[in-house]
């Protein structure tokens, strides 16, 4: 192993950091950019293992020297970011949020932030974007790995040795770590697998295995090129196709980690070439060199930039400008903070470096304690925001009949969901979560003595008989169950509703309309009338959070800033594509609820219309359903269905719009 500079490692760092930044900045198509962190873990394992084994072999290894390098590499830029991030926290955070922020500062400087955020929130949950230091969890995992690896590797190399023993030992440890990760995933503890060091250790270790002498080295240029091309494909697949959620890390982390290990493996022994100043490879090397500072700065800048916007959403122009600013700040951090400490221009001796690091740590811990104490007393803004904050943990499950008639664990709806009442008019609500959120409103606005609402709702499943169009197995099963239900049941009315915005994303609009027309026609052929509710009111971000930020900044909450404008265009297109005919009508939710595009944000008592970006609160469900044209076709309301037609399958000539 040579410890010469390897340009390709900086290329890989660039891929990793740009993937993470693109994911967090919500760049189009970069759905799985979070795997860049896993790539960093592999790189760290490779480099640290290579350094330790080469120094042990030459007799120059020193734990003090090892940790001096880690301190110089990690702490100056990290501490500078933490200090400067604290400044905008006094303007953009509630006092209660600042209290949590200063607690996270203490966790960051003690490298326990993975534990801190593990207790606080999931990485992919809504509240994550409101935590400026959340991204430091990965640094804590890395530092904890640095505490265990040097001693273990030193002992193996010093007392066991052997070209095969050390790789075998690392392989066994890697398999044990991966097995732990999979076990945690399968026992519904994905947060443990995500944030904790032991189930992440395998990612570092597979990089370390490649660095150990005895691992085969590619000598032929063609083999190196094929390995590198394969590695890039393995890295690109999850970056552009993997979706965030509880299915990560687990098996989904294998592809990017194997790809990163192959990439480093393919470059062993390959010399760094001289390139022209404007070569694209030099651009990649630049981003690789500033990758640590870029990772440190991108997330707090994104968080506070969101807080500065009324709708908590950054437009495309905002994101481009923010990326440029992030690169500029990161370059300055690399040039004037990272480099002087790493090259010993500042703190030239080991003892001096350790003293500076220790003093800075104590200062930050003291500042953290003062910040926590200063944030003990809630402000008026905190008291007003407390009600809104409660909606971030809104208990929607009873309203949706979760686990029974919405998202049943078995994938099959309970019998009670579709049980007919022989002496009542049976209505069927069919769709996904944006159908389920109307169930409570229907129950409160219909006469239970005359009407029964049946419910068939499954998360992320469009109401269609075309099972092949559904994207997953439980949706295909859901479509089959509904087909079987309608074979021998005729509700008086079927109400279709779903997240049409999601199902119609380009280029899927025409396919969605075709599926809906086929489903409606099939229901009408069986004598079942249909009402389709158009796109629900959707907001740019979580409505309670936007209202809370508007109150904190003392600005008016305006629907134009909060409401997602795409819903109006989609509603117009769906209305034109699904004209009313005998047995079918389209009802525009936004036309009824948002006259002149001015959608209500709160109801009486300051209750938000929705508890997240689209799903209605209980009060919001009643508000919306009571105003829809549905009231004209439900028994007990003006122009209601003839009670004699209950369960008879009689057709509806036209639902008034």
N, C-alpha and C positions, 0 to 999 in steps of 0.2 A: 504494500500500500504506500503510495506517495501522498504527502500532504500538500502538494502543490495546489495552487488556486485552480478550481474547476468551474469554468464558465457555465457548464450545463447545469450545475447545482443552482446557480442564480436564475437560469431560465425556469427551472422547476419551481423555485421560490416565487418567481413572477406569476406563473400560472396559478399557483396556490393563492397568493394574496389577491390577484385580480378576480379570481373566482369568488372569493369571500366578499370582496367589495361589491362586485356586480350583484351578488345575491342580496346583500343587505340594502343596496341602492335600488333593488327591484328592477334590474335590467331585464328586458324581454328575453325569454327562453332560458335564462340561467337559473333554472328551478332548483338545481342541486349544488349551487356554488359553495354551500357550507362544507362540502367535502374537502375544501382547500385546507381546513384545519387538520384533517387527517393526513393530508399530504405533508404538511409541516411536521407532524409527529414522526412520519417515516424519515424525513430529511434529518431531523434532530437525532433520531436513533442511529442513523448511518454515520453522521459526522462525529457524534460524541463517542460512539463505540470505536470508530477508526482512530480517533485521537488517543483514547485511553490505551488501546492495545498496542499502538506504535510506541507510546511513551513507556509502557511497562516493558516492552521488548527491549528498548534501548536503555532502560534503567533510569529514565529521567522523570518518571511519573511522580507527581506530588499532589495530594489532596488539596493542599493550600493553593497550589498553582491552578488546579482545576477550578476551584470555586472562585478564585480571583477572576479568571476568564469569564465565568458565568455572571459574576457581579458586574464586571465592566460591560458585558454584552447586554444585560437585561435591565439593570436598575436605573441608570441615568435617564434614558428615554422614557421609561415607565413612570418614574417619579415626576418628571417634568410634565408628562401628560396628565397625571392625577392632579397636580397642583393647578394647572391651567384650566382643567375641566371644572374645578371647584368654583371658579369665578362665575360662569354663567348659571351655575346651579342656584345662586341667590336670586336670580331674576326669573328663571323658567320653572323652578320647582316649588311646590307647596312646602311649607315648613315640615310637614310630616314626611314628604318625599325626601327632603334634604336630610332628615334624620336617618333614613335608610341609606341615602347616598354616602353619608359619612361613616356609617357602619361598613358599607362596602369598601370604603377607602382602607379601613383597618384590615379588612379581609385581604385586600389586594397586597398590601405591604407585608403581610405575614404569609402570603401565598396559600391562602385557604379560601379564595373566592369561589372555587368550584363547590366547596361545601356550602358557602353562604348562599349562592344562587340556586343550588340544589334545594335548599330549604325554602327559597323565596318563590321560584317560578320555573316552569319548563322553558327551555331555550326557544321553542317555537310558539309559545303561548302569546296572547295579545299583549300582556303587560311587559313582555320582554323588551319591546321597543322603547319603553319608557325608563329603562335602566341604563344610564350612560356608561357604566363600567362592566356591563354583563360580559363583554367579550374577553375579559381578563381571566375567565374560568380556565381557558386553555393554557394560559401561562402558569397557573397554579398546578395544573396537571403535569405540565412539563417540568416545573421545579421539583415536584414530588418525585418524578421519575429520576431526576438528577441526584436526589438523595439516595435512591436505592441502587441505581445502575453502577456507579463508580466502585462502590464497595464490593458488590457482587462480582463484577467483571474483574476487578483487581484480584480478588481471592481466587477466582477460577484460573486466571492467567498466571498468578504467582505460585499457587500451590498445586494446581492440577495440570494446566498446560495441555499440549496436544492439539494437533491441527483439527482433529475431529471432535474432541471432547467439548470444547467451548461452543462451536456451532450447534452441537447436539443439545447442550444444556440450554442455550438460548432458544432453540426450537421447542424444547419441552415446556419451558416457561411461557413461550408465545402461545402454544396450544392450550395450556392451562388458562391463560388470560382470556383467550378467545372463547373457550368453553364456558368460562364464567360469564362473559358478555352475552352469549347465546342463552344461557340459563336465566339470566336476569330479564332478557327480552321476552322469553317464553313464560315467565312468571309475572308478567305485567309490571315490571320494574325498569322500564326503558330509561327513566330519568336517572336511575342509579348507573346503568350502563353508559349513559351519555356523560355524566359529570364526574364520575369517580375514576381514580387512577388505575386500580387493579384491572378492571375490564377494558381499559384503554391501553394497557402496557404492551399488548401484542403488536400494536401499530408501530411503536418505537422499536420493538425487538426484531420485527422483520426487516427493518432498515439496518439494524445492528448486525443481523446475520450476514447480510450482503457485504458488510465491511470487514468481517473476520477473515484472516488469511486461511486458505483452505477452501473457501467458497469458489467455485469455478469462475474463471475470468474469460470473457469473450475476447479473442485475439483477432478474428477476421473482421475487416471493415464492413462486409456485407451483413454478417451476423449482428454486429453492433447496430447497423442501420435498421435491420428488421426488428430487433428488440426494442429500439427506441420508437419506431413507428407503432408497434403493438402497444407499447406503454402509453403513448399519446391517445390511442383509441380507447384504452381502458380508463384513462383519466377523463376523457371527453364524454364518454357515455353517461356516467352519473352526474357530471356537471350540468348537462343539458337535458337529462331525462328524469333524474331522481327527484321525488317530491318530499318536501319537509313533512315531519310528523313523527309519531311514536315508533315507526318501523326502522328507526336509525339509532345507534350504529348497527349492530348485528351483522347479518350476512351482507347487507347493503353497503357496509364499509369495506368489504373485501376488495371489490373492483378498484376503487381509487388507490387503496394502499398497495395492492399488488402492482398496479400501474406505476406508482411512485417508486417502488423498490426496483422494478425493471428499468425505469429511466435512469436511476443512479447506477445500477449495475452496468447498463450499456455504455456508460461514459468512463468506466474505470480504465485508466491507461491511455485515454484519448487526449492528445495535447490540445491546449488552448491556442487557437489561431489568432493571428493579427487580422483585424478587420478595419474596414473604412469607418470613419467617424459616424457616418449616418446609416450604418448597417442596421437592419431590423433586429439583428441579434444583440447589438449594443443597446437598443431600446429595451429589449427584454432583460438584459443584464442590469440596466439602470433600475428597473422596477424590482428586480431581485435584490439589488443592494439596499434599496430603501424599504424592502418588504416589511421589516419589523416595525419601523416607524409608521408605515402606511397602515399596517394592521392596528397599531395602537390608536391612531388618530381618526380613522374613518368612522368608527362607531359613535363616539361622543359627538363628533361633528354632525353626523346624520341625525342623531337623537335631538340635539338642540336646534338644528335646522327645521326639523318637523315641528317642534314646539313653537317656532316663530311663525308658522303658517296657521291661518284661521281654521282650515280644514284638516290640519295635521297630515297633509299629503303634499309631497313635492312633485311638481311637474317635470317634464323631460328636460326643459331648459334649466330648471333649478338643479337637477341632478348632475347635469353636465358641468355647470358652474361649481357645484359643490365638489365634484370629483377633481376639477382643476385646483380648487383651493386646498383640498386634502393632499394632493400630490405636492403642491408648493410647501405646505407646512411640514409634510413628511420629509421632503428634501432638506429643508432647513434643520429639522430634527436630526437627520442622519449626518449632515455636514457639521453642525455646531454642537451637538450633544453626544451622539453615538461615537463619532470618530475621535474626538479629542480624548475621551476616556479609554476607548479601546486601544488607541495608539500611544497612550500614556503621555499625551501632551498635558493633560490634567491628571492629577493624582499619579505621579510617576512611579511611586513605590507601592508594593503590595500592602504594607501596613497603613500607608496613607489612604489607599483606596478603601480598605476595610473600615477605617475610622470614619471616612466621609459617608460610606454606606450606612454604618450604624447610626451616626448622628442624624442623617436624613430620615432614616426609618423612625427614630424616636420623635423627630419633629412632626412627621406625618401622623404618627399615632397620637401625639398630643393635640394636633390640629383636628384629627378625627374626633377625639373626646370632646374638645371644645365645641365642634360643630354639632355633635349629638346633644350636648347640654343646651346650646343655644336654640335648638329646634324642639325643645320639650313642650313649650307653650304653643298650642294651636292658634293660628290666626283666624280672623273672620273668614278669609278665603277658605281655610281648611274646614271650618264648620259648614259653610255652604256646600263645599265639594264633597263632604262626607256622604251625603245622600246619593250624589251621582257616582261616587266611587263604589258604593255598594252594588251597583248594577254590573260592575266588572266581575262579580261573583254571583250573577243572577241564577236563581234556581228555576230553570225553564223545564226541567224534566217532568214534574207533575202536570204542567200545562200541555205538554206534548204527548203524555202517556208513554214516556220513554221506556224502552225495553219491552213494551207490550204491543202498542199500535204505532210506535215510531222507533226505528232502529232496534228491533228485537235481536237479542244476542244470538238466537238460533237462526236468524234470517227469515223466519216464518212468523207471520202475524198471529197473535193469539185469536182464538175463536171469538172472543167477546168483541173484537174490533169490527168484525163483519157480520155480526149476528143481527138478523132482521127482527124488527118488532112488528108483529102481524097487524096490530091495531093502530099503527102510526104511519106517517109518511116518512120513508127512509131515504135520506140523502147520503151520498158517499163523497167524502173528501179524499182525493187521490193525488199523491205527489211526493215531494221531498220535504225538507225542513221548512221551506217557505210555503208549504201547504199546511204542515202541522201547526204553524204559529197562528193559523186562523181558527183552529178547533175550539179554543177557549172562547173566542168571540162569537162563534156560531152557537155555542152552548148558552151564552148569556143573552143572545138576541133572538132566539127562537123559543117557541112555546113547547116545553118538554112533554106536555100532555098530547100534543098533536104530531110532533116531529122527533125523529131520532137521527142523529148524525153518525154514520159509520165512518171509520177512519182507516185508510190504507196509506201509510207514509213511511218512506225509507230514505235514510240520509244519502244524498248525492245520486238519487235515482230518478230519472225523468219518467213521468207517467205515460208509458207507451207499451203496446203489445209486442213491439219489435225487440225481442230479447237480444238479437244480434247487435243492435245499436248500443246496448248498454256496455259500459266500460269495465265491469267487474262481475265476478261470479254471483255475489249476493243481489245485484241489480237484475241479472238475468233470471235468477230464481224468483225475485219479486215480480217480474213481468209474467213469468209462467204461473205464479199463484193467482194473479189477477185475471189472467185469461181463463183459468179454471173456475174462478169465482163467477165471472159473468156468463159462463156456460149455463148456469141454472139459477141466476139471480137477476132481477130487474129493479134496480133502485129507481125511485121517482125522479131523481136528478143526480148527475155526477158532476162534481166541481173539480176541475183540474187546476193545479197551481204548482209552480216550481221555480227554481232559480234559472229563469229563461236566459238571463245574461250570461251565465256560465255555459249553458248548453248551446248557445248560439255564437260563441266566439269564433271568429273567422278561422277556417272557411266553413263552419258547421251550420250556419243559419238555414240554408236551403234544406239540408238533411233533417234538421229539427222540425221544420215546417212540414216536410213530407211525412215524417213519423207521426206528427200530431194529426194531420189530415186522415191518415190511415186509421189511427186509433179512434178518432171521432166518428168516421164513417162506419167502423165496425160496431161501435156502440149504438149508433143510430139504426143500423140494420137489425139490431137486437131489440129495438124499441126503447132505447134508453136515451133521454135527452141529456145534453152536455152544456155546461157553462165553463168557459176558460177564463181564469183571472190573469190579466196581463202582468207585466213585471211589477214586483213589489217596490216600494220606496227603498232605495239603497243609499247609503252615505259613504263618503270618501274614506272614512275610518270609523272606529267605534264611536257612536254618537255620545254616550256618557263622557268619554274622555275628551271629545271635542268641546262639549259644553263646559266641562271643568276647566280646560285650558282657556276658553274664552272668558270665563269668569275671573280666572287668575290674572289675565292680562287686561281685564276691565274693558273688553270690547264687545260690541253687539254680536250676538249669534245670528248670522244671516243664512237663510236656506241656500242662497246662491253659492255660498262658500262651503256648505256642508253636504249638499245633496250631489250624488253622482250623476252628472248630466247625461251619461250614456243611456240611462233608463228611459228617457223621454224619446230618444231616437229609436230605441228598440221597440218601445210601445207603439210608435207610429208604424214601423215596419211590420210588426206582428198584426196590427189591426188591419192593415192593407192586405196582408197575405192570408188572413183567416176571416173572410167575410161571413156575416151572419147568414144562416139559412135555416130551413125547417129542422128543428131539433137541436140547433146549436146557436150560441151567441158568445161573443167576446166582450168581456167587461174590462174597461181600462181602469185599473186601480189608481194610476197617477192622475188621470183626468178628474176623478172624483175627489181624491185626497189632496191634490196639489193644484188648485186653480191658479192659472198664470204661472205655473211651475214654483209656486210658493208652498212648499210642503211644511206641515207643522213639525216642530222639533220637540216640543214638550206639551204635555197635557195639563189638566188641572192639578195643582199641587206640585208643579215642576217635574212631573214624571216624564222621563224621555219616551218618545214614541217607540224606540227600539232599544234593546239592551246591548246590542253590538252594532255591526255595520248594516244590518237588514232585518234581523229577527225581532218581531214585535214583543213588547212587554205585554203583560196581561191586560193592562189598561189600553195599550195601543191596539191590541187585537180587537177589543170591544169597540173602540173608536172607529177603526177602519171597517169592520164588518157591518156595523150599524149604518154606515154611510154608503155602502156599495149597493148596486142595483139588485143584489141578491135578495134584499128584503122584499122585493116585489114578487118574488116567485116562491117564497117559503110560506107555508101555511101560517095563518094568523097575521099576515102582513097584507097591505093593499095589493090587489092584483095577484093574490096568491094562487097556488095550484088548487084545483078542485079536490077537496078531501076524498071524493069518491074515486079518485084516480090513484089513491095510495097503493103502491106496490103492484099496480095493474100493468105497468109498462106503457101507459099511454104516452104519446109523443108530445113534446112541447113545441108549439108552432114557432114561437120566437120569444126569447128572453129580452125584455126591454133593456136598452143600453142607457 
